[in-house]
Amino acid sequence: MAGYRHRGRRHRYGSYNPGRERALQHIEEARRLSEELGGTDEDVKRYFFSLPETDLNIVLDLYEHHHGHQAREYAQSTIKKWRSGQTTMSGMVAGRLFKLLPPVMPIRAKYELITNLWNHCGPRSKKLLRIGLNASLEDVIDVVARHIKEVVVQYKIPQNLERRFDWLAAGDSHVKQELLNHVQQMEKILVVEGVRSQLPVLLAHLRTEQGRQTHRLTQILKIGNHELELALDKTASGVSVLEPSLHRPVLSWSDGSWQWLWWLIAAAVLMLIILGRYY
């Protein structure tokens, strides 16, 4: 089929639709922006729209310097509509504006923006901690801290998270390392403090009259992307980190957990006696 030309473009099927062309261009620009920012750009948009007037003017001054007075006027007159959702910010404009943010962004804001993505796609772990009664709280905390440190250090940062680090660092390798150190340290603190708050509760239970009849007691902690099963075991010594499938607590006969089995056996025997009377 013969094609035709329209404004320098050759089309084989249908007529040229400038609205559709612009829509496709905006979709592609939004995709490229999302890639550059390391994933969703919604958290970056929220940060931009929450800038106080003085900080916003600094960004717009830079925007005018790079892209001209008309671009600045358009952004300044449209920002309220962008903020309210009445008008959608194009990927091209967002990319230009957001590129100017990191150099003037305070470090606490960078921490927040990298933490958002780290929590979404950062390292994950699932372990069982077998804890003997001779282990102190600090013994357990030391083991947990070493475990989390090993997890985050060995973690291979995915490409989208790497891009977010690169964007926030704006070419400064020291800032990039500082951001990485921050999220790794926060990960360790979060898990360690979770264990520190929960473990004494389990230990206190084992020291009660009811607890003395229990040989093993477990509790699963889900903290961020990490799952730790704390297993207090009177037959164990010290603290050991295991794969969950390698050690499952076996309930003791002395803790009353098997009473349901005796009731089941008694019910079965009674049923047989009743049936025997009829047959």
Secondary structure, DSSP 8 states (H G I E B T S, - for coil): ---EEETTEEESSS---HHHHHHHHHHHHHHHHHHHHTS--HHHHHHHHT--HHHHHHHHHHHHHHH-HHHHHHHHHHHHHHHHTSS---HHHHHHHHHTSGGGS-HHHHHHHHHHHHHHHS--EEEEEEEETT--HHHHHHHHHHHHHHHHHH----HHHHHHHHHHHTT-HHHHHHHHHHHHHHHHHHHHHHHHHHHHHHHHHHTSTTGGG-SEEEEEEEETTEEEEEEEETT--SEEEE-GGG------GGGTTTHHHHHHHHHHHHHHHHHHHH-
